[in-house]
C-alpha cells in the first residue's frame, strides 16, 4: 500500500513520479554532535549537507519522513527576489538594503540550480514565470514593476505583458496583463528533497526519520534535544520545521502561522492543448494566490485553495477543478488524478523569520510561499554562521517580523477572519 503522510492530506503527483524514496532509520539512543538540526525539509537538509561537507559532526532528526511537509508538496515555483516586490522592500528599508536582500535571494536561486547540477539531481527544471493581474487596476503596477527591476535592481529579465500577450501565453482570457520573467523557473520539489538527503548522507550527515523532537533546552553552552528514544547533545541547534513547529518552541510559534494550501494534478493535456504553450509557471495577484504550471509530461498542476482554519477540505478535487474551470472553461470536466495539500508557514508581513530563539539555537521559517529557493539557501547561510560568518544571515535576522496578534488562543480565529476578508476582496 502506498505510503500516506500522517501530517499532509492526499497523495501527491510528486510522490508518484520522484522515483525511489529512500527511508532513513529512527534515532535509537543518545548522541553527541557539533550541531543538531530539527526538521528534514529543504532548510534542514541543506544545512546538514553544507555542515557535513565542512567537516561538522551534524545530526538531523525529522518527525515523519523527508518531504512530508511543504518541501516535498509545494507548487515548485522559484520566483525572483524576496516574497515582497523589491520596490516594496525599498519603501520600507531603503534602496541599499532592499538591493542587498534582492541580491541575496538571486544568489539563492543560482545556488539551487548549481547545487542540483553539480550533484546530478534531476529536478525537472523548466524556465519561465508569468505573474498576472486578475483586476484591471493592478496592470499599471506590473508595468512599473518591470521597469523598476531593470532600472534600479539590475534585473533585466522581467518584461511587461499586455492583455493580448497574457492571453496568448496563458491560453486564457481571464487576466488583464502582467509580467514574464525569463530569469527564473519551476522544479519538481520532491526530487530535490530526495537528492539533497542523499548528498547530505554521502557527506557524512547523520540523518534520522520518524524521530520527533519532544523538547529543547539550552544551558551551560550545551543544547539538548530530546526524542522518544534518545537525547542529542550539541553545541548548536537549527530549528527548520517552518509550519510544522507546533509547540516545539514558543518564539517561532508566535511568529510563524501554518496555513493549508492544496494542489491538483490533471491528466496530461496533450500536445494540442492551448494551456501554457511556453511551459511557464504562473502566479496571480489575488491575496489568496492561485499558482499553476505544467509538468514535464503535460499535466496541469494547479494550486489555489488556501485554508486558514484547522480543517482540511473534504474533497480537494472538487475545489481545485472549480478554480481550473474559472480560467479554462474547456477543462471543467478534466480528470484530476491527484489532489494533495500541505502546510506552509507565513508571517504577518510575508517575510521570512530567522531568530536566535535561545542561546545557540536559531530558528528559520515563515517563507510565506517563497521558500523553494530561500529555504535551501538559508540552510547554506546557517552553515556559514556555524563557521563564523553570520553577516549574510543577519540580513534576514534583522527584518521586522512582529508576532501574530491574539496569542496562541486567539491568533488562528483572528487570522481566519482577516484572510477570508482579503479572499472576499479578491472576488470584488
C-alpha positions as CSV (number, residue, x, y, z in Angstrom):
1,X,0.0,0.0,0.0
2,X,1.5,3.4,-0.9
3,X,2.8,5.5,2.0
4,X,0.5,8.2,3.2
5,X,1.9,11.2,5.1
6,X,0.3,11.4,8.5
7,X,0.6,15.2,8.5
8,X,-0.4,16.2,5.0
9,X,-3.7,15.2,3.2
10,X,-3.8,13.4,-0.1
11,X,-1.1,11.7,-2.1
12,X,0.8,14.0,-4.4
13,X,1.8,13.6,-8.0
14,X,5.3,14.3,-6.9
15,X,5.4,11.2,-4.7
16,X,4.4,9.0,-7.6
17,X,6.9,10.4,-10.0
18,X,10.0,11.1,-7.9
19,X,11.5,7.7,-8.2
20,X,12.8,5.7,-5.2
21,X,12.3,7.5,-1.9
22,X,14.9,6.1,0.5
23,X,13.9,5.5,4.1
24,X,16.2,6.5,6.9
25,X,16.4,5.0,10.4
26,X,14.8,6.4,13.5
27,X,17.1,7.7,16.2
28,X,17.8,5.0,18.9
29,X,20.0,6.0,21.7
30,X,21.8,9.2,22.9
31,X,24.1,11.1,20.5
32,X,26.6,13.9,20.9
33,X,27.5,16.1,18.0
34,X,28.5,19.6,17.0
35,X,25.2,20.7,15.5
36,X,21.7,19.2,15.8
37,X,19.2,20.1,13.1
38,X,15.4,19.7,13.7
39,X,13.4,19.3,10.5
40,X,14.0,17.3,7.3
41,X,12.7,19.7,4.8
42,X,14.7,22.0,2.5
43,X,16.2,24.1,5.3
44,X,17.3,21.3,7.4
45,X,18.6,19.0,4.7
46,X,20.5,21.9,3.1
47,X,22.1,22.9,6.4
48,X,23.1,19.3,7.1
49,X,24.7,19.0,3.7
50,X,26.8,22.1,4.0
51,X,27.7,21.4,7.6
52,X,28.8,17.9,6.8
53,X,30.8,18.9,3.8
54,X,32.7,21.4,6.1
55,X,33.6,18.6,8.4
56,X,31.0,19.4,11.1
57,X,29.5,16.5,13.0
58,X,25.8,17.0,12.4
59,X,22.7,15.0,13.4
60,X,19.4,15.8,11.7
61,X,16.1,14.5,13.0
62,X,12.7,14.5,11.2
63,X,9.4,13.7,13.0
64,X,8.0,11.9,9.9
65,X,9.7,11.4,6.5
66,X,11.7,13.8,4.5
67,X,9.4,15.7,2.2
68,X,6.2,15.0,4.1
69,X,5.8,18.8,4.8
70,X,5.8,21.7,2.4
71,X,9.2,21.0,1.0
72,X,8.0,17.9,-0.8
73,X,4.5,19.0,-1.7
74,X,4.7,22.7,-2.8
75,X,4.0,24.4,-6.1
76,X,7.6,24.1,-7.2
77,X,8.0,27.7,-8.3
78,X,11.2,29.5,-7.6
79,X,10.1,33.1,-8.1
80,X,12.6,36.1,-8.1
81,X,13.9,38.1,-5.2
82,X,12.1,38.0,-1.9
83,X,8.3,37.3,-1.4
84,X,7.6,41.1,-1.3
85,X,8.4,43.0,-4.5
86,X,11.8,44.8,-4.4
87,X,10.2,48.2,-4.6
88,X,8.1,47.3,-1.5
89,X,11.2,46.4,0.3
90,X,12.8,49.6,-0.8
91,X,9.9,51.7,0.6
92,X,10.4,50.0,4.0
93,X,14.2,49.6,4.2
94,X,15.7,51.9,1.6
95,X,17.4,51.1,-1.7
96,X,20.7,49.9,-0.4
97,X,19.2,47.3,2.0
98,X,16.5,46.3,-0.4
99,X,19.1,45.7,-3.1
100,X,21.1,43.6,-0.7
101,X,18.1,41.5,0.1
102,X,17.2,41.1,-3.5
103,X,20.7,40.1,-4.5
104,X,20.8,37.6,-1.6
105,X,17.6,36.0,-3.0
106,X,19.0,35.9,-6.5
107,X,22.1,34.2,-5.2
108,X,19.7,31.7,-3.6
109,X,18.2,30.9,-7.0
110,X,21.6,30.4,-8.6
111,X,22.7,28.3,-5.7
112,X,19.8,25.9,-6.0
113,X,20.3,25.3,-9.7
114,X,24.0,24.9,-9.3
115,X,23.6,22.5,-6.4
116,X,21.3,20.4,-8.4
117,X,23.6,20.4,-11.4
118,X,26.8,19.7,-9.5
119,X,25.2,16.8,-7.6
120,X,23.4,15.5,-10.7
121,X,19.9,15.8,-9.2
122,X,17.3,15.9,-12.0
123,X,14.8,18.4,-10.6
124,X,12.7,18.8,-13.9
125,X,13.7,22.4,-14.1
126,X,11.7,24.4,-16.7
127,X,12.3,28.1,-17.2
128,X,9.9,31.0,-17.2
129,X,7.4,32.6,-14.8
130,X,4.2,34.6,-15.5
131,X,2.9,36.9,-12.9
132,X,-0.6,38.1,-13.8
133,X,-3.2,40.7,-12.7
134,X,-6.7,39.4,-12.0
135,X,-8.0,43.0,-11.9
136,X,-7.5,45.8,-14.4
137,X,-6.5,48.3,-11.8
138,X,-3.4,46.3,-11.0
139,X,-2.0,46.3,-14.5
140,X,-0.1,49.6,-14.2
141,X,1.7,48.2,-11.1
142,X,3.0,45.3,-13.1
143,X,4.2,47.6,-15.9
144,X,6.0,49.8,-13.4
145,X,7.5,46.8,-11.6
146,X,9.2,45.6,-14.8
147,X,10.8,49.0,-15.3
148,X,11.9,49.3,-11.7
149,X,13.5,45.8,-11.8
150,X,15.6,46.7,-14.8
151,X,16.5,50.3,-13.8
152,X,17.0,50.1,-10.0
153,X,17.8,46.4,-9.3
154,X,19.8,45.5,-12.4
155,X,17.4,42.6,-13.2
156,X,16.6,42.8,-17.0
157,X,14.7,39.5,-17.2
158,X,11.2,40.8,-16.5
159,X,9.1,42.1,-19.3
160,X,5.6,43.6,-19.2
161,X,2.7,41.8,-21.0
162,X,-0.4,43.5,-22.2
163,X,-3.8,41.7,-22.1
164,X,-3.3,40.1,-25.5
165,X,0.1,38.7,-24.8
166,X,-1.1,37.5,-21.4
167,X,-4.0,35.6,-23.0
168,X,-1.7,34.0,-25.6
169,X,0.8,32.8,-23.0
170,X,-1.8,31.6,-20.6
171,X,-4.3,30.2,-23.0
172,X,-6.9,32.0,-21.0
173,X,-8.6,35.5,-21.3
174,X,-9.3,35.8,-17.6
175,X,-6.4,38.1,-16.7
176,X,-5.7,41.7,-17.8
177,X,-1.9,41.8,-18.1
178,X,1.2,41.0,-16.1
179,X,4.9,40.2,-16.4
180,X,7.0,37.5,-17.9
181,X,10.2,36.6,-16.0
182,X,12.7,34.6,-18.1
183,X,15.3,34.6,-15.3
184,X,13.5,32.0,-13.1
185,X,11.5,28.8,-13.4
186,X,10.0,25.8,-11.7
187,X,11.0,22.4,-10.4
188,X,9.9,19.0,-9.1
189,X,10.4,19.7,-5.3
190,X,10.3,16.1,-4.1
191,X,13.1,15.2,-6.4
192,X,15.2,18.0,-4.8
193,X,14.3,16.7,-1.3
194,X,15.3,13.2,-2.1
195,X,18.5,14.3,-3.9
196,X,19.6,16.6,-1.1
197,X,19.1,14.0,1.5
198,X,21.3,11.6,-0.5
199,X,24.0,14.3,-0.8
200,X,23.9,15.0,2.9
201,X,24.2,11.4,3.9
202,X,27.1,10.9,1.5
203,X,28.8,13.9,3.0
204,X,28.6,12.2,6.5
205,X,25.5,13.8,8.0
206,X,23.6,11.5,10.4
207,X,20.0,11.5,9.2
208,X,17.1,10.2,11.1
209,X,13.4,9.9,10.2
210,X,10.4,9.1,12.5
211,X,12.3,10.9,15.3
212,X,10.3,13.9,16.6
213,X,11.8,16.4,19.0
214,X,10.0,16.3,22.3
215,X,11.9,19.2,23.9
216,X,14.8,21.7,23.5
217,X,16.9,23.1,26.3
218,X,20.0,25.3,26.2
219,X,22.2,25.9,29.2
220,X,25.8,25.9,30.1
221,X,26.9,26.2,26.5
222,X,25.1,23.0,25.5
223,X,21.9,22.3,23.6
224,X,19.9,19.2,24.4
225,X,17.2,17.9,22.1
226,X,15.1,15.1,23.4
227,X,13.3,12.5,21.3
228,X,11.2,9.4,22.3
229,X,14.2,7.1,22.1
230,X,17.3,9.3,22.9
231,X,18.7,12.7,23.7
232,X,21.0,14.6,21.4
233,X,23.6,16.9,23.0
234,X,25.2,19.5,20.8
235,X,26.9,22.9,20.8
236,X,24.4,24.4,18.4
237,X,20.9,23.8,17.1
238,X,19.0,24.8,14.0
239,X,15.2,24.6,14.0
240,X,13.9,24.2,10.4
241,X,10.4,22.9,10.9
242,X,8.5,26.0,9.4
243,X,4.8,25.4,9.6
244,X,5.1,22.1,11.5
245,X,6.6,23.5,14.7
246,X,3.6,23.1,16.9
247,X,4.6,23.7,20.5
248,X,8.3,22.7,20.0
249,X,9.5,26.3,20.7
250,X,7.3,29.3,21.7
251,X,9.1,32.2,19.9
252,X,8.8,30.7,16.4
253,X,5.2,29.6,17.1
254,X,4.3,33.2,17.9
255,X,5.7,34.5,14.6
256,X,5.0,31.7,12.1
257,X,1.4,30.6,11.3
258,X,0.6,27.4,9.4
259,X,-1.8,27.7,6.5
260,X,-3.1,24.9,4.3
261,X,-2.5,25.0,0.6
262,X,-3.9,22.5,-1.8
263,X,-2.9,21.3,-5.3
264,X,-4.5,19.2,-8.0
265,X,-2.8,17.4,-10.9
266,X,-4.8,16.7,-14.1
267,X,-4.3,14.0,-16.7
268,X,-1.8,15.0,-19.4
269,X,-3.5,17.7,-21.6
270,X,-1.9,16.6,-24.8
271,X,0.4,18.3,-27.4
272,X,-2.5,20.3,-28.9
273,X,-3.5,22.0,-25.6
274,X,-3.5,25.8,-25.6
275,X,-2.8,25.9,-21.9
276,X,0.6,27.5,-21.2
277,X,2.2,26.8,-24.6
278,X,5.5,28.2,-23.4
279,X,5.7,26.0,-20.3
280,X,6.0,28.8,-17.8
281,X,4.8,28.7,-14.2
282,X,2.1,31.2,-13.2
283,X,1.1,33.2,-10.0
284,X,-1.6,35.8,-9.9
285,X,-2.4,38.9,-8.0
286,X,-5.0,37.5,-5.6
287,X,-4.2,37.7,-1.9
288,X,-5.2,34.1,-1.8
289,X,-2.9,33.5,-4.7
290,X,-3.5,31.0,-7.5
291,X,-0.4,29.3,-8.8
292,X,-0.2,26.8,-11.6
293,X,2.1,25.2,-14.2
294,X,2.5,22.3,-16.5
295,X,4.6,19.2,-15.6
296,X,7.2,17.6,-17.8
297,X,4.5,15.2,-19.1
298,X,2.0,17.9,-19.8
299,X,-0.3,17.8,-16.7
300,X,-1.7,21.0,-15.3
301,X,-0.6,21.3,-11.6
302,X,-3.0,23.8,-10.1
303,X,-2.8,25.3,-6.6
304,X,-5.3,27.8,-5.5
305,X,-7.2,26.9,-2.3
306,X,-5.7,28.1,0.9
307,X,-7.3,27.1,4.2
308,X,-6.6,29.3,7.3
309,X,-8.6,27.2,9.7
310,X,-7.7,23.8,11.3
311,X,-9.8,21.6,8.9
312,X,-8.9,20.3,5.5
313,X,-11.4,20.4,2.7
314,X,-13.3,17.2,2.3
315,X,-12.7,16.9,-1.4
316,X,-9.6,18.6,-2.7
317,X,-10.5,17.6,-6.3
318,X,-13.9,19.5,-6.3
319,X,-12.4,22.8,-5.1
320,X,-9.4,22.6,-7.5
321,X,-11.5,21.7,-10.5
322,X,-13.8,24.6,-9.9
323,X,-10.9,27.0,-9.9
324,X,-9.4,25.5,-13.0
325,X,-12.7,25.9,-14.8
326,X,-12.9,29.6,-14.0
327,X,-9.7,30.1,-16.0
328,X,-10.0,27.3,-18.5
329,X,-13.7,26.5,-19.2
330,X,-12.8,23.8,-21.6
331,X,-11.3,21.9,-18.6
332,X,-14.4,21.9,-16.5
333,X,-14.7,18.2,-16.7
334,X,-11.0,17.3,-16.8
335,X,-9.9,14.3,-14.8
336,X,-7.8,15.1,-11.8
337,X,-5.6,12.2,-10.9
338,X,-4.0,13.6,-7.7
339,X,-5.2,16.0,-5.1
340,X,-3.0,16.9,-2.1
341,X,-2.2,19.5,0.4
342,X,0.3,20.6,3.0
343,X,1.0,23.5,5.3
344,X,3.3,26.4,4.6
345,X,4.5,28.9,7.2
346,X,3.6,32.6,6.9
347,X,4.5,35.6,8.9
348,X,2.4,38.8,9.3
349,X,4.5,40.8,6.7
350,X,5.1,37.7,4.5
351,X,8.8,38.0,5.0
352,X,11.0,35.1,6.4
353,X,11.6,34.7,10.1
354,X,15.1,34.0,11.3
355,X,15.9,34.4,15.0
356,X,18.2,33.1,17.8
357,X,15.3,31.9,20.0
358,X,17.5,30.7,22.9
359,X,21.3,30.6,23.3
360,X,22.9,28.8,20.4
361,X,19.5,27.9,18.9
362,X,18.5,29.5,15.6
363,X,15.1,29.1,14.0
364,X,14.4,29.7,10.3
365,X,11.0,29.6,8.6
366,X,8.0,31.7,7.7
367,X,8.9,31.7,4.0
368,X,5.3,32.7,3.1
369,X,5.1,30.8,-0.1
370,X,8.5,31.8,-1.4
371,X,10.5,29.0,0.2
372,X,11.7,26.7,-2.5
373,X,14.9,28.7,-3.2
374,X,15.1,30.7,0.1
375,X,14.9,27.7,2.4
376,X,17.6,25.8,0.6
377,X,19.9,28.8,0.7
378,X,19.1,29.6,4.4
379,X,20.5,26.2,5.2
380,X,23.7,27.2,3.5
381,X,23.8,30.5,5.3
382,X,23.3,28.7,8.6
383,X,26.3,26.6,7.8
384,X,28.3,29.8,7.2
385,X,27.1,31.1,10.6
386,X,28.4,28.0,12.3
387,X,31.8,28.5,10.5
388,X,31.9,32.1,12.0
389,X,30.4,34.3,9.3
390,X,26.9,35.5,10.3
391,X,26.8,38.6,8.2
392,X,24.6,37.4,5.4
393,X,22.2,35.6,7.7
394,X,21.9,38.8,9.7
395,X,20.3,40.5,6.7
396,X,17.3,38.2,7.3
397,X,17.5,38.2,11.1
398,X,17.2,42.0,11.1
399,X,13.9,42.0,9.2
400,X,10.9,43.4,11.2
401,X,8.7,40.4,11.9
402,X,6.0,41.1,14.5
403,X,4.2,38.3,16.4
404,X,0.7,37.4,15.3
405,X,-1.9,39.2,17.4
406,X,-4.2,37.4,19.8
407,X,-1.7,35.0,21.3
408,X,-1.9,31.2,20.8
409,X,-5.5,31.1,21.8
410,X,-7.0,33.7,19.5
411,X,-4.5,34.2,16.7
412,X,-5.9,31.4,14.5
413,X,-9.5,32.7,14.5
414,X,-8.3,36.3,14.1
415,X,-6.2,35.3,11.1
416,X,-9.1,33.3,9.7
417,X,-11.3,36.3,9.8
418,X,-8.7,38.7,8.4
419,X,-7.5,36.5,5.5
420,X,-11.0,35.5,4.5
421,X,-11.8,39.2,4.3
422,X,-8.9,39.5,1.8
423,X,-10.2,36.5,-0.1
424,X,-13.6,38.2,-0.4
425,X,-11.8,41.3,-1.7
426,X,-10.2,39.2,-4.4
427,X,-13.6,38.5,-5.8
428,X,-15.0,42.0,-5.9
